[in-house]
Amino acid sequence: PLPHARGVAVRALRSAGIDVDVLSSSTPCAAEQANVDDTIMQMLEANEALLHRAVLRRPLSILKYAMTLDGKIATASGHSAWVTSPDARANVFKMRANSDVVIVGGNTVRRDNPRLTTRQEGGHAPVRVVMSRTLELPENASLWDITTAPTIVMTQRGARTAFQAKLRAKGVEVVEFDFLTPEAVADYCYDRGFLQCLWECGGVLAAPVISASVAHKLMAFVAPKIIGGARAPTPVGDLGFVEMTQALEVAEAE
């Protein structure tokens, strides 16, 4: 999908002595069609993020959340460790390792103090991004330790400049926006060359991510548990809908 890169990988692989088969434009026989179709689907899946970036000029954005059977991501007190099982968390670590960026909001940092790492030795470590308009964040947080992965804090221009200086002194990159929104962050990630963004935010940030059509896919884990509680948080905040006919429908589900 990128003209400047077309054929580069094939030439590089062949120059390294690796056999590369390229599908021809000729129509295959019926016996070969099934294999061709399967190969094409595998290629589309492997290059999904690249195709999104090339066509939409934004990284592929995946909104991930874990909730109980009654739709809660934490108790009314905010406790959320753990909603899901070790197997589900292993899938999240794998998704992080396949992403260029993991994005959370200030509420998640204040409440959970996450590390947002892949829990793997070596290998790819995604950039951790924190969105906070006010920059009312803890002085000490796991994300300010950049020895395992880099961190970018995105905020509104002029917010807590003294705290910005402290973050920069720790090696945290701080980026200021005139108006911080999920769309602005997605555009910034595109400009930085990122292919895939994993949004692991709470309901407050998830709502504008969805309403602004920033999220392309949802990765939802539903645990066989019931928490209850009228004030227990849900995966998606207020979207402003008042009728069921306004509900957003998922195009495909797996």
Backbone hydrogen bonds in HBPLUS format (Angstrom, degrees):
<---DONOR---> <-ACCEPTOR-->    atom                        ^
c    i                          cat <-CA-CA->   ^        H-A-AA   ^      H-
h    n   atom  resd res      DA  || num        DHA   H-A  angle D-A-AA Bond
n    s   type  num  typ     dist DA aas  dist angle  dist       angle   num
A0005-ALA N   A0002-LEU O   2.93 MM   3  5.49 149.5  2.02 118.2 127.5     1
A0006-ARG N   A0003-PRO O   3.27 MM   3  5.20 158.3  2.32 101.8 108.3     2
A0008-VAL N   A0005-ALA O   3.11 MM   3  5.44 159.3  2.15 122.9 128.9     3
A0011-ARG N   A0007-GLY O   3.08 MM   4  6.22 164.2  2.10 148.5 152.5     4
A0012-ALA N   A0008-VAL O   2.94 MM   4  6.16 156.1  2.00 148.8 156.0     5
A0013-LEU N   A0009-ALA O   2.90 MM   4  6.10 159.7  1.94 153.4 158.0     6
A0014-ARG N   A0010-VAL O   2.97 MM   4  6.15 166.1  1.99 151.8 156.0     7
A0015-SER N   A0011-ARG O   2.89 MM   4  5.99 153.1  1.96 144.8 152.4     8
A0016-ALA N   A0013-LEU O   3.07 MM   3  5.13 136.6  2.26  96.3 108.9     9
A0018-ILE N   A0013-LEU O   3.02 MM   5  5.37 160.9  2.05 148.5 145.3    10
A0017-GLY N   A0014-ARG O   2.96 MM   3  5.07 159.3  2.01 107.6 111.8    11
A0032-GLU N   A0029-CYS O   2.95 MM   3  5.41 136.6  2.14 109.4 121.2    12
A0033-GLN N   A0029-CYS O   3.08 MM   4  6.23 131.2  2.33 148.2 162.3    13
A0036-VAL N   A0032-GLU O   3.00 MM   4  6.25 155.7  2.06 154.7 162.6    14
A0037-ASP N   A0033-GLN O   2.84 MM   4  6.07 166.2  1.86 157.6 160.5    15
A0038-ASP N   A0034-ALA O   2.98 MM   4  6.16 159.5  2.03 145.9 151.7    16
A0039-THR N   A0035-ASN O   2.92 MM   4  6.07 154.4  1.99 142.6 149.9    17
A0040-ILE N   A0036-VAL O   2.89 MM   4  6.15 158.9  1.93 153.6 159.2    18
A0041-MET N   A0037-ASP O   3.02 MM   4  6.26 160.2  2.06 148.8 153.6    19
A0042-GLN N   A0038-ASP O   3.05 MM   4  6.29 156.9  2.10 147.0 153.1    20
A0043-MET N   A0039-THR O   2.97 MM   4  6.23 153.4  2.04 148.0 155.4    21
A0044-LEU N   A0040-ILE O   2.89 MM   4  6.17 156.8  1.95 151.5 157.9    22
A0045-GLU N   A0041-MET O   2.96 MM   4  6.17 159.4  2.00 149.4 154.7    23
A0046-ALA N   A0042-GLN O   2.92 MM   4  6.06 159.1  1.97 145.4 151.6    24
A0047-ASN N   A0043-MET O   3.00 MM   4  6.08 141.7  2.15 142.0 151.5    25
A0048-GLU N   A0045-GLU O   3.38 MM   3  5.05 167.6  2.40 103.7 103.3    26
A0051-LEU N   A0047-ASN O   2.89 MM   4  6.10 160.0  1.93 161.1 166.8    27
A0052-HIS N   A0048-GLU O   2.98 MM   4  6.24 158.6  2.03 151.6 157.3    28
A0053-ARG N   A0049-ALA O   3.00 MM   4  6.21 163.5  2.03 148.7 153.2    29
A0054-ALA N   A0050-LEU O   2.95 MM   4  6.16 158.4  1.99 148.2 154.1    30
A0055-VAL N   A0051-LEU O   2.95 MM   4  6.05 159.9  1.99 151.1 155.9    31
A0056-LEU N   A0052-HIS O   2.80 MM   4  5.55 157.7  1.85 149.2 156.5    32
A0057-ARG N   A0053-ARG O   2.94 MM   4  4.75 129.7  2.19 120.2 129.3    33
A0060-LEU N   A0195-LEU O   2.85 MM 135  6.22 149.5  1.95 163.6 153.4    34
A0197-CYS N   A0060-LEU O   2.77 MM 137  6.10 164.0  1.80 157.0 161.7    35
A0216-HIS N   A0061-SER O   2.86 MM 155  5.42 161.4  1.90 141.4 147.5    36
A0217-LYS N   A0061-SER O   3.23 MM 156  6.60 152.8  2.30 154.2 158.3    37
A0062-ILE N   A0197-CYS O   2.87 MM 135  6.26 163.1  1.90 165.4 170.5    38
A0199-TRP N   A0062-ILE O   2.77 MM 137  5.96 164.1  1.79 155.7 161.2    39
A0063-LEU N   A0217-LYS O   2.87 MM 154  6.26 165.0  1.89 160.3 157.5    40
A0219-MET N   A0063-LEU O   2.78 MM 156  6.01 160.2  1.82 150.2 150.5    41
A0064-LYS N   A0199-TRP O   2.89 MM 135  6.00 172.6  1.90 163.0 165.0    42
A0065-TYR N   A0219-MET O   3.03 MM 154  6.48 155.1  2.09 152.9 155.5    43
A0221-PHE N   A0065-TYR O   2.95 MM 156  6.37 158.0  2.00 150.4 157.5    44
A0067-MET N   A0221-PHE O   2.80 MM 154  6.22 162.9  1.83 167.9 171.3    45
A0223-ALA N   A0067-MET O   2.79 MM 156  6.15 166.1  1.81 159.8 163.8    46
A0068-THR N   A0072-LYS O   2.81 MM   4  5.22 147.9  1.91 137.8 147.5    47
A0071-GLY N   A0068-THR O   2.93 MM   3  5.17 155.4  2.00 116.3 116.1    48
A0069-LEU N   A0225-LYS O   2.76 MM 156  5.50 145.4  1.88 150.0 161.5    49
A0073-ILE N   A0233-PRO O   2.93 MM 160  5.87 160.5  1.97 141.8 147.6    50
A0075-THR N   A0079-HIS O   2.95 MM   4  5.36 159.6  1.99 144.2 149.1    51
A0078-GLY N   A0075-THR O   2.90 MM   3  5.15 156.5  1.96 109.3 117.2    52
A0089-ARG N   A0085-SER O   3.08 MM   4  6.42 159.5  2.12 152.7 158.5    53
A0090-ALA N   A0086-PRO O   2.90 MM   4  6.11 144.8  2.02 143.6 153.4    54
A0091-ASN N   A0087-ASP O   3.14 MM   4  6.48 145.2  2.27 141.8 150.2    55
A0091-ASN N   A0088-ALA O   3.11 MM   3  5.14 121.8  2.46  94.6 108.8    56
A0092-VAL N   A0088-ALA O   3.13 MM   4  6.54 145.1  2.26 142.3 151.9    57
A0093-PHE N   A0089-ARG O   2.95 MM   4  6.30 157.1  2.01 149.7 155.2    58
A0094-LYS N   A0090-ALA O   3.04 MM   4  6.29 152.4  2.12 142.8 150.1    59
A0095-MET N   A0091-ASN O   2.95 MM   4  6.21 152.0  2.03 142.7 150.3    60
A0096-ARG N   A0092-VAL O   2.85 MM   4  6.16 153.9  1.92 152.8 160.0    61
A0097-ALA N   A0093-PHE O   3.00 MM   4  6.27 156.8  2.06 144.4 150.5    62
A0098-ASN N   A0094-LYS O   3.11 MM   4  6.39 129.0  2.38 137.5 150.8    63
A0098-ASN N   A0095-MET O   3.14 MM   3  5.05 134.4  2.36  93.1 105.8    64
A0099-SER N   A0096-ARG O   2.96 MM   3  5.07 159.9  2.00 107.7 114.1    65
A0100-ASP N   A0196-GLN O   2.94 MM  96  5.43 153.1  2.01 138.3 146.8    66
A0127-VAL N   A0100-ASP O   2.91 MM  27  6.19 160.1  1.95 148.9 142.4    67
A0101-VAL N   A0196-GLN O   3.30 MM  95  6.66 148.0  2.41 154.6 159.6    68
A0198-LEU N   A0101-VAL O   2.82 MM  97  6.10 166.6  1.84 152.4 156.8    69
A0102-VAL N   A0127-VAL O   2.87 MM  25  6.26 155.8  1.92 164.1 167.2    70
A0129-VAL N   A0102-VAL O   2.79 MM  27  5.97 166.0  1.81 165.1 163.6    71
A0103-ILE N   A0198-LEU O   2.82 MM  95  6.14 160.1  1.86 150.8 156.5    72
A0200-GLU N   A0103-ILE O   2.84 MM  97  5.90 155.4  1.90 156.5 164.6    73
A0104-VAL N   A0129-VAL O   2.95 MM  25  6.33 156.2  2.01 157.8 164.1    74
A0131-MET N   A0104-VAL O   2.92 MM  27  6.31 159.9  1.96 152.0 158.5    75
A0109-VAL N   A0105-GLY O   3.39 MM   4  6.79 155.3  2.45 147.0 153.5    76
A0106-GLY N   A0131-MET O   3.02 MM  25  6.04 117.8  2.42 172.3 161.1    77
A0110-ARG N   A0106-GLY O   2.96 MM   4  6.22 164.7  1.98 156.7 160.4    78
A0111-ARG N   A0107-ASN O   2.87 MM   4  5.94 158.6  1.92 150.2 156.3    79
A0112-ASP N   A0108-THR O   2.83 MM   4  5.51 160.6  1.87 141.9 148.6    80
A0113-ASN N   A0109-VAL O   3.11 MM   4  4.70 140.2  2.28 114.5 124.7    81
A0128-ARG N   A0150-PRO O   2.93 MM  22  6.23 177.6  1.93 155.1 154.7    82
A0152-ILE N   A0128-ARG O   2.75 MM  24  6.19 158.4  1.80 162.1 169.3    83
A0130-VAL N   A0152-ILE O   2.90 MM  22  6.38 154.8  1.97 156.2 163.8    84
A0154-MET N   A0130-VAL O   2.77 MM  24  6.02 171.4  1.78 167.2 170.0    85
A0132-SER N   A0154-MET O   2.95 MM  22  6.26 163.7  1.97 171.8 176.8    86
A0137-LEU N   A0135-LEU O   2.93 MM   2  5.45 128.1  2.20 105.8  90.3    87
A0144-TRP N   A0141-ALA O   3.04 MM   3  5.56 157.4  2.09 113.6 120.5    88
A0145-ASP N   A0142-SER O   3.16 MM   3  5.65 163.6  2.19 112.9 117.9    89
A0173-GLU N   A0151-THR O   3.05 MM  22  6.32 155.6  2.11 167.3 160.3    90
A0153-VAL N   A0173-GLU O   2.75 MM  20  6.20 162.3  1.78 163.8 168.6    91
A0175-VAL N   A0153-VAL O   2.86 MM  22  6.22 162.9  1.89 158.9 163.8    92
A0155-THR N   A0175-VAL O   2.98 MM  20  6.39 159.9  2.03 161.0 166.8    93
A0177-PHE N   A0155-THR O   2.77 MM  22  6.08 148.3  1.87 152.6 163.4    94
A0159-ALA N   A0156-GLN O   3.19 MM   3  5.77 162.6  2.22 140.4 138.6    95
A0157-ARG N   A0177-PHE O   2.80 MM  20  5.37 140.3  1.95 152.4 147.6    96
A0163-PHE N   A0160-ARG O   3.05 MM   3  5.38 119.5  2.43 105.1 119.3    97
A0164-GLN N   A0160-ARG O   2.95 MM   4  6.31 151.5  2.04 151.0 160.3    98
A0165-ALA N   A0161-THR O   3.02 MM   4  6.30 152.2  2.10 144.4 150.5    99
A0166-LYS N   A0162-ALA O   3.17 MM   4  6.54 147.5  2.28 139.2 147.6   100
A0167-LEU N   A0163-PHE O   2.99 MM   4  6.32 157.1  2.04 152.0 157.5   101
A0168-ARG N   A0164-GLN O   2.93 MM   4  6.22 164.6  1.96 155.0 159.1   102
A0169-ALA N   A0165-ALA O   2.97 MM   4  6.13 146.7  2.08 141.6 150.7   103
A0170-LYS N   A0167-LEU O   2.99 MM   3  5.19 136.8  2.19 100.8 113.2   104
A0172-VAL N   A0167-LEU O   2.99 MM   5  5.22 152.6  2.07 150.5 141.6   105
A0171-GLY N   A0168-ARG O   2.96 MM   3  4.98 157.4  2.01 103.2 110.3   106
A0185-VAL N   A0181-THR O   3.05 MM   4  6.35 155.5  2.11 151.7 158.5   107
A0186-ALA N   A0182-PRO O   2.89 MM   4  6.10 159.2  1.93 148.8 154.4   108
A0187-ASP N   A0183-GLU O   2.92 MM   4  6.16 159.8  1.97 151.7 157.0   109
A0188-TYR N   A0184-ALA O   2.93 MM   4  6.09 151.8  2.01 140.9 149.1   110
A0189-CYS N   A0185-VAL O   2.86 MM   4  6.12 157.5  1.91 151.0 156.8   111
A0190-TYR N   A0186-ALA O   3.00 MM   4  6.27 146.3  2.12 141.5 150.8   112
A0191-ASP N   A0187-ASP O   2.99 MM   4  6.31 158.9  2.03 147.8 152.9   113
A0192-ARG N   A0188-TYR O   2.96 MM   4  6.27 138.4  2.13 144.0 155.9   114
A0194-PHE N   A0189-CYS O   3.04 MM   5  5.51 154.7  2.11 167.5 160.5   115
A0193-GLY N   A0190-TYR O   2.95 MM   3  5.20 155.6  2.02 107.4 115.3   116
A0206-ALA N   A0202-GLY O   2.91 MM   4  5.96 154.2  1.98 152.4 160.4   117
A0207-ALA N   A0203-GLY O   3.17 MM   4  6.09 152.0  2.25 144.0 146.2   118
A0237-GLY N   A0203-GLY O   2.82 MM  34  4.50 140.7  1.98 121.4 111.4   119
A0209-VAL N   A0205-LEU O   3.22 MM   4  6.40 153.0  2.29 149.3 157.4   120
A0210-ILE N   A0206-ALA O   2.98 MM   4  6.20 150.6  2.07 150.1 156.4   121
A0211-SER N   A0207-ALA O   2.85 MM   4  6.07 175.7  1.86 160.8 162.1   122
A0212-ALA N   A0208-PRO O   2.97 MM   4  5.68 148.1  2.07 135.7 142.2   123
A0214-VAL N   A0209-VAL O   3.03 MM   5  5.28 147.3  2.14 161.8 169.9   124
A0213-SER N   A0210-ILE O   2.94 MM   3  5.15 160.1  1.98 113.5 117.6   125
A0225-LYS N   A0223-ALA O   2.73 MM   2  5.47 140.1  1.88 106.3  93.8   126
A0232-ALA N   A0229-GLY O   3.28 MM   3  5.19 160.2  2.32 100.3 106.2   127
A0246-GLN N   A0243-GLU O   2.96 MM   3  5.60 162.7  1.99 117.8 123.6   128
A0247-ALA N   A0244-MET O   3.09 MM   3  5.44 163.9  2.12 112.2 117.3   129
